Amino acid sequence: MSREIKFSLVYRDMWQSSGKYVPRVDQLTKIAPVIIDMGCFARVETNGGAFEQVNLLYGENPNKAVRDWTAPFNKVGIQTHMLERGLNAIRMYPVPADVRQLFFKVKQAQGTNIARSFCGLNDSRNHELSVKYAKEAGMISQVALCITNSPVHTVEYYMGVVDNAVKFGCDEICLKDMAGIGRPTFLAQLTASIKKKYPHIVVQYHGHTGPGFSVASMLEVARAGADYLDVAMEPLSWGMVHPDVITIQAMLKADGFKVPDINMEAYMEARSLTQSFMDDFLGYFIDPGNKHMTSLLVGCGLPGGMMGSMMADLRGMHSAINMSLRAQNKKEVTLNELVVLLFQEVEYIWPRLGYPPLVTPFSQYVKNIALMNVMHMLKGEPRWSTIDKNAWDMILGKTGKLPGELAPEILKMVKEQGLEFYEGNPQDAFPNELDKYKAEMKENGWDFGQDDEELLELAMHDRQYRDYRNGTAKKRFEQELEAAKAKAGAPIVITRPVIEVPKVDIEKVTEKFPNAKPVQAPVRGQIIWQYDILDVSKEPNVGDKVKAGEPICYVQSTYGPEAVTAGFDGKIVATYPKQGEMVQKGEIVAFIE
């Protein structure tokens, strides 16, 4: 009798690998019955990742979204699953243990059946509490291995992580091939090793299509014993996303596996509905480049979903880099040349940083270091001149142990800067905080919500939750959407989403102030020139004096405010973003002379 392979529709990741936002709850509940009618999915990925945070960003309640979206699947016995980042849960920075514990209780109560838990460094210490809390809450615990291709990421290495996960009590293992660079034969060897040692453990494979390995990988892991495969559907399959269920079903059927039939009438209806959501508003935030596959990702190993933000970063730096090259009487670089330089720099620094798997948030940290290295070196400045706080935390072991050894040049910088490596359990560095947020809820007269779900959202995404409650998020999103619509209809070459950087006419500035030098945003986020509680907060005046090393403004990033400092004494001769506007990493915010 042929062996059965089951499918999971990663509807959340389909959207988040394509663009910034996910459908609203009214759209999700509209398509849920149609997904059920397709008849081919045993599981659906409903939430986790950035799902809850994105709902807050456009002014909607994520708790209502999760409950209403999971309910139809729960009713018919289709399992729902979420993605969570271990120590970071569903945000980009560490979460206290008491908040993590509440998180699993709430998600189980809201209708999420399976917790897919990963640590970007594959550090088992960060898996342990996820398994414990998921099981305590009555969820299926699935530990995800972050797959990459390096000399240290061997079958033996991954089996060590699996051994620990099974010891903790996990029910399932996921091969999370987030960049799609796992080699098919390697993935088959790993799958076979897991099933041989732990035949009771369910194995699920999740692979992105960006570099082109994923279809072969799915066939290989199926032959090696995998139980579930993550798939997508049009119009959001392929490109940087996931293989389409139609292709995978046909391939496995031809190979002798027992696979479910697809109700093609329902498939076409779901396809049409998904397209209508894109036409409504979501398409304005989808990078068209994410519809294309590229073999350039094979070498650098960056996840395909990062391509849009990466290109925005490069556009933000492009003019400033060329201005510096002109000042050095060197040849300017094109945007395509910058892309190649960035990929080459990632390949260079990745092993020197200890081979952190390139998955959220560590892929962002490595990419950011590479971006700044490229910018500094093209300006004639040393490599490693700028490393942000989060990247240093990764290097120093504050969020987990790196898989490989740090290069001597990194160790030298640690010593020169008087930094210390963190040797403890990463969770211990982040004390409990629920009592603080309970006090804030009571002070504001806010209800804790069903199963304490409102308390969880404040504790998990405090800034975004406050903006949701006071209406700021809704207003900001409506402005963002109107701007995106206007730009998408403008007679310009680039298509949505339009990131109009640089905002600076460098030629005019340097002509008027030949000795002026640019100040650039160190991270992506919201520009904060000042906090004035008595009057309107605004940018500084032209002519204001600044001192070297002192902040001239801040960028509110996902992890907190990042200071933008002056590189030398002087005066401000120009500023660009207004108070509260969004800026890209590397974007010029001011000139100092």
Buried (B, 14 or more C-beta within 10 A) or exposed (E): EEEEBBBBBBBBBBBBBBBBBBBBBEBBBBBBBBBBEBEBBBBBBBBBBBBBBBBBBBBBBBBBBBBBBBBBBBEEEBBBBBBBBBBBBBBBBBBBBBBBBBBBBBBBBBBBBBBBBBBBBBBBBBBBBBBBBBBEBEBBBBBBBBBBBBEEBEBEBBBEBBEBBBEBEBBBBBBBBBBBBBBBEBBBBBBBBBBEEBEEBBBBBBBBBBBBBBBBBBBBBBBBBBBBBBBBBBBBBBBBBBBBBBBBBEBBBEEEBEBBEBBEEBBEBBBEBBBBBBEEBBBBBBBBBBBEBBEBBBBBBBBBBBBBBBBBBBBBBBBBBBBBBBEEEEEBBEEEEBBEBBBBBBEEBBBBBBBBBBBBBBBBBBBBBBBBBBBBBBBEBEBBEBBBBBBBBBBBBBBBBBBBEBBEEBEEBBEEEEEEEBEEBBBEBBEEBBEBBBEBBEEEEBEBBEBBBBBBBBBBBBEBBBBBBEEEBBEBBEEBBEBBEEBBEEEEEEBBBBBEBBBBEBEEBBEEBEEBBBBBBBBBBBBBBEEEEEEEEEBBEEEEEBEEEEEBBBBBBBBBBBEBBBEEEBBBBBBBBEBEEBBBBBBBBBBBB
